[in-house]
Structures are given as C-alpha cells and as structure tokens.
Amino acid sequence: MTALAARRLYVLDLARRLGDMDTGALLLHPLEYRVVARRLKQALAGLPEVLLVGAGPDELAAIIPLLEARHFDEHGVLRGPLAEACRLEAESLLRRLGCGRR
C-alpha cells in the first residue's frame, strides 16, 4: 500500500468516526470529537481532493467543510452553487459598513 493510499484510508476513517458521532451512531465524547476533528484537518492538509472520490455520504459530511475552508484560504473565493450569492451578500454588507470597494 502506498503512503497516499494509507493516508486516504486514515482520512476516511477519521471522517467516518466524526460522522458517526454527529449522527448519534457513536457516543459523542467532546474531547475525543475535538481530537478526531483536529487529526482530520491535519491529515487533509495537502491531500489531493481527487483521492477522496468514492467517499460515502457520512465521510463527505465531515470532509466537505474542511475542503471548502482550504479552498477559500488558498484562493480567496468560495465555490459551490451558493458561492456567488454569498459573495454578493458579503459585498453588500461591507458596502453598508463603509468597507467596500470604492
């Protein structure tokens, strides 16, 4: 097994554990939840998104917000179907606060 394949399995296992705690399938212990969430964030750092193809819905529920945050940190824009509406709302808010583009 390659290092990337092993890392993918590790990420999916962490995501599954978070998903199980979120849905109540696994007893939620706050400290364990925070540790698993932190490990998932660290394990996802630099991992190509293409390696996550085939993840189940429970795993994706934990992974997608982290990938979206990573994309925003790297590119400064949101992605997805609501991205444009969010951008327009943010620009409107900043304009009302006097912080918008002039």
All heavy atoms as an XYZ file, in Angstrom:
785
protein
N       0.840     -1.169      0.000
C       0.000      0.000      0.000
C       0.894      1.245      0.000
O       1.841      1.342      0.769
C      -0.898     -0.020      1.239
C      -1.770      1.192      1.330
S      -2.892      1.230      2.761
C      -3.924     -0.165      2.439
N       0.553      2.193     -0.845
C       1.340      3.421     -0.919
C       1.005      4.332      0.259
O      -0.011      4.168      0.930
C       1.061      4.175     -2.237
O      -0.288      4.654     -2.201
C       1.287      3.289     -3.438
N       1.842      5.313      0.474
C       1.627      6.260      1.579
C       0.349      7.058      1.355
O      -0.403      7.319      2.298
C       2.832      7.184      1.708
N       0.093      7.453      0.088
C      -1.134      8.215     -0.201
C      -2.381      7.374      0.022
O      -3.388      7.865      0.533
C      -1.110      8.753     -1.631
C      -0.334     10.043     -1.844
C      -0.351     10.442     -3.306
C      -0.885     11.167     -0.991
N      -2.325      6.097     -0.352
C      -3.472      5.210     -0.149
C      -3.730      5.017      1.345
O      -4.882      5.028      1.792
C      -3.238      3.875     -0.833
N      -2.674      4.861      2.118
C      -2.819      4.704      3.559
C      -3.379      5.985      4.186
O      -4.240      5.932      5.067
C      -1.483      4.344      4.182
N      -2.915      7.117      3.697
C      -3.404      8.395      4.211
C      -4.873      8.592      3.872
O      -5.653      9.093      4.687
C      -2.560      9.524      3.627
C      -2.813     10.850      4.256
C      -1.717     11.811      3.886
N      -2.123     13.172      4.090
C      -1.548     14.198      3.519
N      -0.543     14.010      2.715
N      -1.970     15.412      3.752
N      -5.266      8.165      2.664
C      -6.675      8.254      2.263
C      -7.543      7.426      3.200
O      -8.589      7.879      3.654
C      -6.845      7.771      0.819
C      -8.277      7.782      0.349
C      -8.414      7.158     -1.034
N      -9.739      7.283     -1.558
C     -10.728      6.423     -1.300
N     -10.524      5.378     -0.528
N     -11.923      6.620     -1.818
N      -7.114      6.210      3.499
C      -7.876      5.357      4.408
C      -7.965      5.981      5.803
O      -9.008      5.911      6.460
C      -7.248      3.966      4.491
C      -7.410      3.092      3.250
C      -6.661      1.777      3.421
C      -8.879      2.831      2.965
N      -6.880      6.581      6.246
C      -6.862      7.245      7.550
C      -7.855      8.402      7.567
O      -8.646      8.548      8.512
C      -5.438      7.720      7.850
C      -5.274      8.449      9.156
C      -5.516      7.814     10.364
C      -4.843      9.769      9.186
C      -5.348      8.476     11.577
C      -4.665     10.443     10.381
C      -4.928      9.792     11.573
O      -4.757     10.463     12.757
N      -7.851      9.221      6.517
C      -8.773     10.356      6.423
C     -10.216      9.856      6.414
O     -11.074     10.392      7.132
C      -8.477     11.198      5.158
C      -9.626     12.124      4.822
C      -7.196     11.989      5.344
N     -10.497      8.828      5.638
C     -11.863      8.315      5.569
C     -12.305      7.712      6.902
O     -13.469      7.846      7.298
C     -11.995      7.296      4.441
C     -11.859      7.868      3.024
C     -11.949      6.766      1.988
C     -12.908      8.938      2.771
N     -11.381      7.066      7.614
C     -11.724      6.513      8.919
C     -12.036      7.628      9.921
O     -13.021      7.548     10.656
C     -10.594      5.631      9.450
C     -10.911      5.068     10.816
O     -11.908      4.311     10.924
O     -10.189      5.385     11.779
N     -11.209      8.658      9.940
C     -11.470      9.786     10.832
C     -12.800     10.459     10.490
O     -13.586     10.793     11.380
C     -10.335     10.806     10.753
C      -8.982     10.378     11.307
C      -7.932     11.425     10.980
C      -9.056     10.132     12.804
N     -13.056     10.645      9.195
C     -14.306     11.275      8.756
C     -15.507     10.409      9.133
O     -16.551     10.927      9.547
C     -14.271     11.527      7.257
N     -15.368      9.089      9.006
C     -16.468      8.181      9.367
C     -16.746      8.286     10.869
O     -17.899      8.347     11.293
C     -16.127      6.743      8.998
C     -17.242      5.743      9.330
C     -16.756      4.306      9.282
N     -15.519      4.070     10.023
C     -15.443      3.961     11.369
N     -16.518      4.072     12.095
N     -14.280      3.729     11.948
N     -15.681      8.342     11.672
C     -15.855      8.450     13.126
C     -16.560      9.754     13.504
O     -17.452      9.760     14.355
C     -14.513      8.334     13.828
C     -13.961      6.910     13.756
C     -12.545      6.770     14.222
N     -12.343      7.232     15.593
C     -11.146      7.413     16.123
N     -10.058      7.183     15.421
N     -11.029      7.826     17.365
N     -16.175     10.851     12.852
C     -16.857     12.124     13.114
C     -18.319     12.050     12.696
O     -19.210     12.524     13.411
C     -16.175     13.270     12.363
C     -14.986     13.921     13.009
C     -14.484     15.067     12.154
C     -15.278     14.396     14.403
N     -18.558     11.473     11.518
C     -19.929     11.324     11.041
C     -20.775     10.482     11.978
O     -21.934     10.803     12.249
N     -20.199      9.403     12.500
C     -20.929      8.550     13.444
C     -21.250      9.305     14.732
O     -22.330      9.142     15.305
C     -20.115      7.291     13.766
C     -20.102      6.297     12.621
O     -20.881      6.479     11.650
O     -19.313      5.329     12.679
N     -20.331     10.145     15.185
C     -20.602     10.946     16.387
C     -21.660     12.008     16.108
O     -22.503     12.298     16.952
C     -19.323     11.581     16.912
C     -18.409     10.603     17.620
S     -17.043     11.430     18.451
C     -15.691     10.983     17.371
N     -21.624     12.585     14.904
C     -22.608     13.607     14.540
C     -24.017     13.032     14.452
O     -24.985     13.694     14.819
C     -22.244     14.253     13.198
C     -21.085     15.220     13.311
O     -20.781     15.670     14.436
O     -20.468     15.526     12.267
N     -24.142     11.824     13.935
C     -25.468     11.221     13.741
C     -25.964     10.449     14.943
O     -27.107     10.006     14.963
C     -25.460     10.275     12.523
O     -24.529      9.216     12.760
C     -25.119     11.018     11.244
N     -25.118     10.254     15.945
C     -25.527      9.520     17.128
C     -25.276      8.030     17.049
O     -25.623      7.288     17.965
N     -24.681      7.563     15.958
C     -24.365      6.142     15.834
C     -23.234      5.748     16.786
O     -23.095      4.583     17.135
C     -23.972      5.806     14.397
N     -22.462      6.725     17.211
C     -21.357      6.509     18.146
C     -21.507      7.541     19.254
O     -21.844      8.698     18.996
C     -20.025      6.700     17.404
C     -18.741      6.331     18.105
C     -18.709      4.827     18.398
C     -17.552      6.675     17.232
N     -21.304      7.120     20.483
C     -21.429      8.027     21.617
C     -20.450      9.186     21.467
O     -19.268      8.982     21.184
C     -21.157      7.271     22.914
C     -21.465      8.019     24.207
C     -22.933      8.422     24.251
C     -21.124      7.147     25.389
N     -20.958     10.394     21.653
C     -20.142     11.580     21.469
C     -19.435     11.950     22.769
O     -20.074     12.224     23.774
C     -21.009     12.755     21.004
C     -20.232     13.978     20.571
C     -20.821     14.538     19.310
C     -20.205     15.012     21.657
N     -18.130     11.922     22.725
C     -17.292     12.410     23.818
C     -16.621     13.678     23.304
O     -15.864     13.618     22.334
C     -16.235     11.378     24.204
C     -16.805     10.099     24.708
N     -17.365      9.977     25.957
C     -16.924      8.884     24.133
C     -17.798      8.752     26.131
N     -17.548      8.068     25.039
N     -16.901     14.834     23.921
C     -16.396     16.106     23.390
C     -14.886     16.142     23.152
O     -14.436     16.628     22.116
C     -16.817     17.131     24.446
C     -18.010     16.518     25.097
C     -17.754     15.040     25.092
N     -14.116     15.632     24.092
C     -12.668     15.655     23.919
C     -12.249     14.789     22.736
O     -11.442     15.213     21.897
C     -11.956     15.183     25.190
C     -10.434     15.138     25.101
C      -9.865     16.511     24.793
C      -9.845     14.592     26.387
N     -12.812     13.594     22.639
C     -12.484     12.709     21.516
C     -12.906     13.342     20.192
O     -12.186     13.280     19.198
C     -13.179     11.357     21.684
C     -12.876     10.387     20.561
C     -13.633      9.074     20.698
O     -14.391      8.898     21.665
O     -13.462      8.225     19.810
N     -14.063     14.002     20.177
C     -14.545     14.659     18.961
C     -13.549     15.725     18.501
O     -13.197     15.798     17.325
C     -15.919     15.292     19.212
C     -16.582     15.821     17.971
C     -17.409     15.014     17.212
C     -16.376     17.124     17.544
C     -18.031     15.484     16.072
C     -16.983     17.608     16.404
C     -17.806     16.787     15.675
O     -18.403     17.266     14.541
N     -13.092     16.547     19.439
C     -12.135     17.603     19.077
C     -10.815     17.027     18.591
O     -10.219     17.535     17.639
C     -11.909     18.533     20.273
C     -13.081     19.437     20.549
C     -12.730     20.554     21.521
N     -12.183     20.096     22.779
C     -12.879     19.829     23.873
N     -14.187     19.966     23.847
N     -12.277     19.438     24.984
N     -10.356     15.958     19.234
C      -9.098     15.326     18.816
C      -9.236     14.747     17.416
O      -8.364     14.943     16.554
C      -8.666     14.240     19.829
C      -7.535     13.394     19.277
C      -8.257     14.883     21.142
N     -10.335     14.041     17.155
C     -10.546     13.437     15.834
C     -10.683     14.533     14.777
O     -10.127     14.427     13.677
C     -11.774     12.497     15.844
C     -12.133     12.045     14.436
C     -11.516     11.297     16.742
N     -11.422     15.604     15.086
C     -11.587     16.708     14.134
C     -10.245     17.356     13.821
O      -9.947     17.666     12.656
C     -12.564     17.735     14.683
N      -9.401     17.546     14.833
C      -8.085     18.141     14.608
C      -7.204     17.225     13.764
O      -6.512     17.677     12.847
C      -7.398     18.437     15.946
C      -6.096     19.211     15.776
C      -5.454     19.577     17.099
N      -6.359     20.344     17.940
C      -6.715     19.973     19.183
N      -6.237     18.890     19.721
N      -7.540     20.729     19.880
N      -7.253     15.929     14.063
C      -6.467     14.975     13.280
C      -6.931     14.945     11.830
O      -6.118     14.847     10.909
C      -6.573     13.576     13.881
C      -5.790     13.409     15.136
C      -5.922     12.010     15.668
N      -5.178     11.849     16.905
C      -5.294     10.809     17.695
N      -6.113      9.826     17.399
N      -4.589     10.740     18.794
N      -8.245     15.025     11.624
C      -8.774     15.033     10.257
C      -8.285     16.261      9.500
O      -7.839     16.151      8.354
C     -10.299     14.988     10.276
C     -10.999     15.054      8.922
C     -10.581     13.878      8.038
C     -12.504     15.062      9.100
N      -8.339     17.414     10.143
C      -7.860     18.644      9.490
C      -6.389     18.531      9.114
O      -5.984     18.904      8.019
C      -8.095     19.835     10.412
C      -7.732     21.150      9.789
C      -8.055     22.309     10.701
C      -7.680     23.615     10.038
N      -7.962     24.764     10.890
N      -5.582     17.981     10.024
C      -4.154     17.824      9.750
C      -3.912     16.796      8.645
O      -3.042     16.987      7.792
C      -3.424     17.409     11.022
C      -3.364     18.493     12.064
C      -2.871     17.997     13.413
O      -2.845     16.806     13.673
N      -2.487     18.933     14.274
N      -4.664     15.706      8.653
C      -4.473     14.653      7.653
C      -4.890     15.122      6.263
O      -4.333     14.674      5.258
C      -5.251     13.404      8.038
N      -5.866     16.032      6.197
C      -6.323     16.542      4.898
C      -5.362     17.564      4.298
O      -5.399     17.811      3.098
C      -7.692     17.197      5.045
C      -8.893     16.287      4.937
C     -10.167     17.058      5.249
C      -8.980     15.639      3.578
N      -4.518     18.161      5.110
C      -3.613     19.208      4.635
C      -2.747     18.680      3.503
O      -1.978     17.743      3.664
C      -2.740     19.708      5.774
N      -2.906     19.283      2.332
C      -2.099     18.913      1.179
C      -2.554     17.662      0.450
O      -1.990     17.317     -0.583
N      -3.545     16.956      0.957
C      -4.030     15.742      0.290
C      -4.860     16.135     -0.928
O      -5.804     16.916     -0.801
C      -4.878     14.913      1.260
C      -5.302     13.540      0.768
C      -4.092     12.608      0.667
C      -6.334     12.941      1.709
N      -4.525     15.631     -2.105
C      -5.301     15.977     -3.297
C      -6.753     15.521     -3.163
O      -7.031     14.400     -2.723
C      -4.606     15.215     -4.427
C      -3.252     14.882     -3.905
C      -3.398     14.763     -2.421
N      -7.672     16.399     -3.529
C      -9.096     16.089     -3.408
C      -9.515     14.893     -4.249
O     -10.441     14.180     -3.895
C      -9.933     17.308     -3.782
C      -9.787     18.441     -2.806
C     -10.596     19.657     -3.180
O     -11.600     19.514     -3.900
O     -10.217     20.758     -2.739
N      -8.828     14.653     -5.338
C      -9.187     13.552     -6.218
C      -9.070     12.205     -5.497
O      -9.758     11.248     -5.845
C      -8.347     13.587     -7.516
C      -6.905     13.197     -7.242
C      -8.944     12.695     -8.579
N      -8.236     12.128     -4.477
C      -8.089     10.880     -3.724
C      -9.301     10.580     -2.850
O      -9.436      9.480     -2.330
C      -6.837     10.910     -2.857
C      -5.516     10.901     -3.604
C      -4.357     10.976     -2.636
C      -5.391      9.652     -4.458
N     -10.186     11.551     -2.686
C     -11.356     11.358     -1.835
C     -12.586     10.936     -2.621
O     -13.663     10.786     -2.052
C     -11.629     12.637     -1.044
C     -10.459     13.060     -0.148
C     -10.711     14.422      0.441
C     -10.218     12.032      0.932
N     -12.433     10.741     -3.915
C     -13.542     10.264     -4.745
C     -13.963      8.890     -4.234
O     -13.133      8.043     -3.940
C     -13.126     10.193     -6.231
C     -14.180      9.488     -7.064
C     -12.843     11.578     -6.760
N     -15.240      8.692     -4.103
C     -15.752      7.415     -3.629
C     -16.038      7.392     -2.144
O     -16.470      6.383     -1.612
N     -15.816      8.519     -1.471
C     -16.132      8.578     -0.039
C     -17.639      8.544      0.134
O     -18.391      9.061     -0.680
C     -15.560      9.853      0.573
N     -18.072      7.920      1.192
C     -19.501      7.813      1.477
C     -20.072      9.122      1.986
O     -19.337     10.047      2.339
N     -21.399      9.216      2.052
C     -22.030     10.474      2.484
C     -21.670     10.887      3.908
O     -21.534     12.068      4.197
C     -23.527     10.196      2.358
C     -23.678      8.748      2.089
C     -22.356      8.197      1.688
N     -21.509      9.917      4.804
C     -21.140     10.268      6.179
C     -19.739     10.857      6.236
O     -19.487     11.820      6.969
C     -21.214      9.044      7.093
C     -22.647      8.597      7.329
O     -23.558      9.424      7.143
O     -22.847      7.428      7.684
N     -18.819     10.272      5.458
C     -17.458     10.808      5.427
C     -17.440     12.183      4.782
O     -16.773     13.095      5.251
C     -16.513      9.869      4.675
C     -16.229      8.562      5.370
C     -17.171      7.446      4.939
O     -18.069      7.697      4.119
O     -16.995      6.324      5.432
N     -18.186     12.335      3.693
C     -18.196     13.616      2.981
C     -18.746     14.741      3.847
O     -18.302     15.882      3.733
C     -18.999     13.498      1.686
C     -18.324     12.723      0.570
C     -19.252     12.600     -0.625
C     -17.022     13.376      0.155
N     -19.705     14.435      4.701
C     -20.279     15.461      5.568
C     -19.206     16.074      6.467
O     -19.270     17.263      6.785
C     -21.408     14.873      6.407
N     -18.231     15.296      6.863
C     -17.153     15.810      7.703
C     -16.035     16.439      6.883
O     -15.362     17.354      7.346
C     -16.585     14.687      8.580
N     -15.832     15.954      5.668
C     -14.705     16.391      4.842
C     -15.003     17.671      4.071
O     -14.146     18.549      3.953
C     -14.296     15.273      3.861
C     -13.736     14.083      4.648
C     -13.278     15.761      2.850
C     -13.497     12.864      3.787
N     -16.202     17.809      3.545
C     -16.528     18.931      2.656
C     -16.278     20.298      3.299
O     -15.657     21.165      2.670
C     -17.961     18.801      2.107
C     -17.983     17.683      1.060
C     -18.452     20.103      1.505
C     -19.344     17.358      0.514
N     -16.721     20.555      4.535
C     -16.428     21.884      5.109
C     -14.930     22.181      5.211
O     -14.500     23.316      4.998
C     -17.065     21.824      6.506
C     -18.087     20.748      6.420
C     -17.557     19.756      5.428
N     -14.138     21.167      5.501
C     -12.689     21.373      5.587
C     -12.085     21.673      4.222
O     -11.205     22.534      4.098
C     -12.022     20.148      6.202
C     -12.404     19.860      7.656
C     -11.860     18.512      8.099
C     -11.915     20.968      8.557
N     -12.560     20.968      3.196
C     -12.055     21.228      1.844
C     -12.477     22.605      1.351
O     -11.706     23.299      0.680
C     -12.544     20.148      0.880
C     -11.990     18.744      1.115
C     -12.628     17.761      0.137
C     -10.482     18.721      1.004
N     -13.701     23.021      1.691
C     -14.155     24.349      1.288
C     -13.347     25.431      1.989
O     -12.985     26.438      1.374
C     -15.645     24.501      1.587
C     -16.512     23.691      0.654
C     -17.985     23.750      0.998
O     -18.343     24.266      2.082
O     -18.782     23.268      0.193
N     -13.050     25.234      3.275
C     -12.227     26.209      4.001
C     -10.828     26.270      3.412
O     -10.249     27.354      3.266
C     -12.176     25.849      5.484
N     -10.276     25.109      3.046
C      -8.941     25.080      2.445
C      -8.944     25.819      1.105
O      -8.036     26.603      0.818
C      -8.493     23.625      2.251
C      -7.121     23.510      1.622
C      -6.601     22.105      1.653
N      -7.165     21.302      0.589
C      -6.867     20.023      0.381
N      -6.045     19.385      1.186
N      -7.394     19.356     -0.611
N      -9.978     25.610      0.297
C     -10.079     26.294     -0.994
C     -10.165     27.804     -0.786
O      -9.505     28.574     -1.488
C     -11.293     25.787     -1.774
C     -11.395     26.360     -3.137
N     -12.073     27.529     -3.405
C     -10.895     25.947     -4.319
C     -11.993     27.798     -4.694
N     -11.285     26.862     -5.270
N     -10.960     28.233      0.188
C     -11.080     29.667      0.452
C      -9.750     30.245      0.923
O      -9.350     31.332      0.490
C     -12.166     29.933      1.501
C     -12.395     31.395      1.743
C     -13.179     32.134      0.875
C     -11.806     32.031      2.819
C     -13.383     33.483      1.074
C     -11.997     33.384      3.034
C     -12.797     34.114      2.164
N      -9.056     29.528      1.801
C      -7.759     30.002      2.289
C      -6.741     30.138      1.162
O      -5.938     31.067      1.143
C      -7.204     29.064      3.359
C      -7.982     29.132      4.658
O      -8.750     30.095      4.844
O      -7.825     28.207      5.478
N      -6.784     29.208      0.204
C      -5.808     29.215     -0.889
C      -6.162     30.193     -1.993
O      -5.277     30.790     -2.603
C      -5.687     27.812     -1.487
C      -5.032     26.809     -0.555
C      -5.047     25.393     -1.105
O      -5.620     25.159     -2.194
O      -4.504     24.503     -0.430
N      -7.466     30.360     -2.284
C      -7.872     31.147     -3.455
C      -8.645     32.421     -3.126
O      -8.864     33.254     -3.999
C      -8.710     30.279     -4.398
C      -8.007     29.044     -4.850
N      -7.023     29.051     -5.798
C      -8.132     27.745     -4.457
C      -6.573     27.827     -5.992
N      -7.221     27.012     -5.176
N      -9.122     32.547     -1.903
C      -9.847     33.749     -1.509
C     -11.264     33.834     -2.021
O     -11.885     34.897     -1.947
N     -11.797     32.761     -2.564
C     -13.175     32.737     -3.045
C     -13.839     31.433     -2.613
O     -13.186     30.412     -2.435
C     -13.268     32.850     -4.589
C     -12.793     34.195     -5.071
C     -12.485     31.748     -5.264
N     -15.158     31.525     -2.440
C     -15.934     30.327     -2.154
C     -16.226     29.601     -3.452
O     -16.148     30.172     -4.538
C     -17.252     30.702     -1.470
C     -17.141     31.384     -0.106
C     -18.521     31.819      0.362
C     -16.500     30.465      0.906
N     -16.595     28.339     -3.332
C     -17.014     27.596     -4.514
C     -18.316     26.890     -4.187
O     -18.715     26.798     -3.038
C     -15.952     26.595     -4.939
C     -15.684     25.526     -3.923
C     -14.634     24.583     -4.421
N     -14.308     23.617     -3.379
C     -13.365     22.739     -3.469
N     -12.614     22.702     -4.552
N     -13.127     21.904     -2.500
N     -18.984     26.441     -5.204
C     -20.247     25.741     -4.995
C     -21.415     26.552     -5.505
O     -21.263     27.697     -5.966
N     -22.612     25.990     -5.428
C     -23.785     26.628     -6.018
C     -24.183     27.940     -5.336
O     -24.796     28.796     -5.959
C     -24.887     25.578     -5.865
C     -24.420     24.641     -4.810
C     -22.929     24.682     -4.838
N     -23.841     28.135     -4.077
C     -24.224     29.362     -3.371
C     -23.095     30.381     -3.284
O     -23.251     31.424     -2.654
C     -24.705     29.015     -1.961
C     -25.922     28.092     -1.887
C     -26.233     27.753     -0.441
C     -27.119     28.732     -2.562
N     -21.978     30.110     -3.904
C     -20.809     30.973     -3.789
C     -21.082     32.392     -4.277
O     -20.722     33.363     -3.608
C     -19.630     30.370     -4.546
N     -21.723     32.535     -5.420
C     -21.984     33.866     -5.981
C     -22.922     34.660     -5.080
O     -22.684     35.839     -4.821
C     -22.569     33.749     -7.391
C     -22.814     35.071     -8.075
C     -21.543     35.873     -8.342
O     -20.447     35.300     -8.315
O     -21.661     37.085     -8.580
N     -23.957     34.014     -4.564
C     -24.891     34.701     -3.667
C     -24.177     35.140     -2.389
O     -24.419     36.246     -1.879
C     -26.074     33.794     -3.342
N     -23.293     34.314     -1.869
C     -22.524     34.664     -0.664
C     -21.601     35.849     -0.934
O     -21.472     36.751     -0.105
C     -21.711     33.466     -0.176
S     -22.699     32.141      0.514
N     -20.965     35.851     -2.090
C     -20.069     36.949     -2.443
C     -20.834     38.260     -2.539
O     -20.410     39.298     -2.017
C     -19.352     36.661     -3.756
C     -18.285     37.704     -4.108
C     -17.689     37.482     -5.481
N     -18.657     37.585     -6.564
C     -19.187     38.731     -7.011
N     -18.836     39.874     -6.480
N     -20.064     38.730     -7.997
N     -21.998     38.226     -3.185
C     -22.809     39.443     -3.326
C     -23.297     39.941     -1.966
O     -23.295     41.145     -1.699
C     -23.993     39.182     -4.258
C     -23.628     38.917     -5.724
C     -24.857     38.510     -6.511
C     -22.958     40.135     -6.330
N     -23.701     39.021     -1.108
C     -24.160     39.400      0.232
C     -23.018     40.008      1.041
O     -23.206     41.009      1.738
C     -24.729     38.179      0.949
C     -25.379     38.500      2.259
C     -26.626     39.349      2.137
O     -27.319     39.279      1.107
O     -26.909     40.114      3.089
N     -21.828     39.425      0.950
C     -20.663     39.953      1.668
C     -20.304     41.347      1.155
O     -20.008     42.255      1.957
C     -19.480     39.007      1.522
N     -20.327     41.536     -0.164
C     -20.025     42.857     -0.725
C     -21.047     43.888     -0.268
O     -20.688     45.025      0.060
C     -19.973     42.788     -2.248
C     -18.717     42.147     -2.780
C     -18.686     42.101     -4.300
O     -19.672     42.520     -4.949
O     -17.673     41.628     -4.844
N     -22.314     43.495     -0.219
C     -23.371     44.404      0.230
C     -23.158     44.790      1.690
O     -23.275     45.965      2.063
C     -24.729     43.732      0.050
O     -25.749     44.493      0.632
N     -22.845     43.824      2.516
C     -22.599     44.091      3.931
C     -21.396     45.016      4.117
O     -21.455     45.989      4.876
C     -22.377     42.779      4.678
C     -21.995     42.901      6.147
C     -23.116     43.553      6.941
C     -21.653     41.544      6.712
N     -20.317     44.727      3.414
C     -19.121     45.559      3.531
C     -19.379     46.985      3.054
O     -18.866     47.944      3.635
C     -17.956     44.929      2.770
C     -17.392     43.654      3.392
C     -16.373     43.012      2.461
C     -16.780     43.945      4.740
N     -20.188     47.126      1.995
C     -20.538     48.460      1.499
C     -21.330     49.236      2.555
O     -21.068     50.405      2.808
C     -21.358     48.331      0.212
C     -20.871     49.174     -0.906
C     -21.669     49.117     -2.189
N     -22.713     48.127     -2.328
C     -22.537     46.890     -2.846
N     -21.362     46.506     -3.248
N     -23.542     46.061     -2.947
N     -22.295     48.552      3.193
C     -23.096     49.207      4.236
C     -22.240     49.608      5.438
O     -22.521     50.597      6.109
C     -24.234     48.289      4.685
C     -25.344     48.169      3.659
C     -26.579     47.522      4.253
N     -26.301     46.240      4.873
C     -26.564     45.061      4.326
N     -27.121     44.983      3.141
N     -26.288     43.944      4.972
N     -21.197     48.844      5.706
C     -20.288     49.148      6.815
C     -19.244     50.192      6.429
O     -18.470     50.640      7.275
C     -19.583     47.871      7.286
C     -20.474     46.835      7.954
C     -19.695     45.548      8.191
C     -21.049     47.372      9.253
N     -19.200     50.538      5.162
C     -18.222     51.514      4.687
C     -16.864     50.912      4.407
O     -15.879     51.630      4.323
N     -16.818     49.586      4.247
C     -15.542     48.910      3.998
C     -15.440     48.375      2.589
O     -14.444     47.738      2.240
C     -15.384     47.719      4.959
S     -15.477     48.165      6.688
N     -16.437     48.595      1.771
C     -16.445     48.019      0.426
C     -15.492     48.717     -0.507
O     -14.860     49.723     -0.174
N     -15.398     48.162     -1.714
C     -14.553     48.777     -2.739
C     -15.125     50.125     -3.135
O     -16.293     50.327     -3.187
C     -14.498     47.886     -3.988
C     -13.808     46.592     -3.744
C     -13.743     45.822     -5.038
N     -13.788     44.400     -4.732
C     -14.020     43.470     -5.591
N     -14.244     43.769     -6.836
N     -14.047     42.212     -5.239
N     -14.253     51.011     -3.474
C     -14.707     52.368     -3.865
C     -14.451     52.592     -5.327
O     -13.628     52.103     -5.942
C     -13.964     53.394     -3.032
C     -14.321     53.220     -1.585
C     -13.613     54.268     -0.723
N     -13.627     53.839      0.641
C     -14.613     54.105      1.482
N     -15.654     54.786      1.090
N     -14.558     53.692      2.727
